[in-house]
């Protein structure tokens, strides 16, 4: 396949997914978002698997990556619905933190142009020392939309990865089916040549002296 083939495009998509997932993982770590941290880690592993499968011509690895992209799209749709409070979801719940932290999102506490107010944590919840939360007001862009934009970008990349993953797997499968490991791309396998040689030898044996 050429340099501008679907394989090269899939490699570029996997690399871009890896960079954006690492960036998102950093901010989720800063915001103590444990559920997204776990999901991002699995996503990074799957993207690396797809990257390796594409580079090494391993269709099975690309199939695993392609299936995961569908799961990743579903997860990011849920994240968008969570932060936009669709379907009864509340962005103020502790669903993404597993109730281990009262933090919501790093962008909620450090949004662009936000005015911060400290809110002391309750003493009976096992808080870490006297750690304070930052409540944002008057932000240039609400943290819900920032998280939604992050998820929207992930959905776009995953959708493209799914399409090109299916395409590359089909190309690899066609190449494997057309290639004969004995006779190469020769439509006449080697055993046909052996049969012709044996028939010629038998005819020569029966020729009169």
FENURSUL-V513285 format. One record per pair of residues at least 6 apart in sequence whose ideal C-beta (glycine too) atoms are under 8 Angstrom apart, sorted by sequence separation. I is the first residue (numbers start at 1). GAP is how many residues later the second one is. D is the distance in Angstrom with one decimal. If there is no record, write none. Layout:
# FENURSUL-V513285
I GAP D
I GAP D
This chain:
# FENURSUL-V513285
1 6 5.1
2 6 7.8
52 6 7.1
53 6 7.1
80 6 7.7
81 6 5.9
85 6 5.8
89 6 7.9
97 6 6.5
103 6 7.0
121 6 4.1
179 6 6.3
180 6 7.0
183 6 4.4
1 7 7.5
53 7 7.1
54 7 8.0
82 7 4.9
84 7 7.9
94 7 7.8
97 7 7.9
109 7 7.3
136 7 6.9
178 7 6.9
182 7 5.7
183 7 5.1
28 8 4.5
29 8 6.2
53 8 2.7
54 8 6.1
81 8 5.8
83 8 5.0
94 8 7.4
182 8 5.2
28 9 5.0
52 9 6.1
53 9 4.4
82 9 6.2
121 9 7.6
180 9 6.2
182 9 7.8
120 10 7.3
121 10 6.2
50 11 6.5
53 11 7.7
121 11 6.9
24 12 7.5
25 12 6.6
28 12 6.2
49 12 5.2
50 12 5.8
53 12 6.5
92 12 6.9
120 12 6.0
121 12 6.6
82 13 7.1
91 13 6.9
119 13 6.6
50 14 7.5
82 14 7.2
118 14 4.6
119 14 4.7
25 15 4.3
49 15 6.0
50 15 2.9
118 15 7.3
119 15 7.7
24 16 5.8
25 16 7.2
49 16 5.6
50 16 7.5
118 16 6.6
119 16 5.4
117 17 7.2
118 17 7.9
46 18 6.9
47 18 7.0
50 18 7.9
116 18 4.4
117 18 4.7
21 19 5.6
25 19 7.1
46 19 5.5
102 19 6.0
116 19 6.9
116 20 6.3
117 20 6.7
115 21 7.1
116 21 8.0
21 22 5.3
22 22 6.9
46 22 4.1
83 22 7.9
114 22 3.7
115 22 4.9
21 23 5.1
102 23 7.3
114 23 6.6
115 23 5.1
109 24 6.8
110 24 7.1
114 24 6.6
43 25 7.3
102 25 7.6
109 25 3.9
111 25 4.9
113 25 7.1
114 25 4.2
17 26 7.7
18 26 6.6
21 26 6.5
42 26 7.8
46 26 7.7
108 26 7.9
109 26 7.8
110 26 8.0
113 26 5.7
114 26 7.8
109 27 6.6
112 27 6.6
113 27 3.8
108 28 6.0
111 28 4.0
112 28 4.8
113 28 8.0
18 29 5.0
43 29 5.7
111 29 7.4
112 29 6.1
17 30 4.9
18 30 7.0
103 30 6.7
111 30 6.8
102 31 6.0
111 31 7.3
111 32 5.3
14 33 5.4
18 33 7.1
39 33 8.0
108 35 4.1
111 35 7.1
14 36 5.2
15 36 7.0
39 36 5.6
107 36 3.8
14 37 4.2
105 38 5.1
104 39 7.5
107 39 4.4
10 40 7.5
11 40 6.7
14 40 6.6
107 40 6.4
105 41 7.9
105 42 6.0
11 43 5.4
36 43 7.2
10 44 5.1
11 44 6.8
7 47 5.9
14 51 7.7
10 52 7.7
91 53 6.0
35 60 7.1
36 60 6.0
83 60 7.6
84 60 6.0
35 61 4.5
83 61 4.1
34 62 7.1
35 62 7.4
83 62 8.0
33 63 4.9
34 63 5.7
35 63 6.5
33 64 6.2
34 64 5.0
83 64 4.6
84 64 6.3
32 65 5.9
83 65 5.6
34 66 6.2
34 67 7.6
80 67 7.9
32 68 7.3
79 68 6.5
80 68 4.9
32 69 4.0
79 69 7.7
33 70 7.6
32 71 4.4
80 71 4.9
31 72 5.4
33 72 6.6
79 72 4.5
80 72 7.0
31 73 7.1
31 74 4.9
77 74 7.5
31 75 3.6
76 75 4.0
30 76 4.3
31 76 7.5
76 76 7.6
31 77 7.4
28 78 7.5
31 78 7.3
76 78 4.8
77 78 6.9
27 79 4.7
76 79 4.9
27 80 7.1
72 82 6.7
73 82 5.3
76 82 7.3
73 85 4.9
72 86 4.8
73 86 6.4
70 88 7.9
69 89 4.3
73 89 7.6
69 90 7.5
69 92 4.9
70 92 6.3
69 93 4.3
66 95 7.4
65 96 7.2
66 96 5.7
69 96 6.7
66 99 3.6
65 100 5.9
66 100 6.0
63 102 7.7
62 103 5.3
66 103 6.9
62 106 5.9
63 106 5.9
62 107 5.2
59 109 7.9
59 110 4.9
62 110 7.5
50 111 7.2
59 113 4.5
54 114 6.4
59 114 6.1
50 115 6.7
57 115 6.1
59 117 7.7
24 126 5.8
24 130 7.5
20 133 6.3
21 133 7.6
20 134 6.8
17 137 7.7
20 137 6.7
17 140 5.0
16 141 6.1
17 141 7.3
13 144 6.3
17 144 6.4
13 147 5.5
14 147 6.9
13 148 4.9
10 151 7.0
13 151 6.2
10 154 4.4
9 155 5.4
10 155 6.3
10 157 8.0
6 158 5.3
10 158 5.3
6 161 4.7
7 161 5.5
6 162 5.2
7 164 7.5
6 165 6.6
1 170 7.1
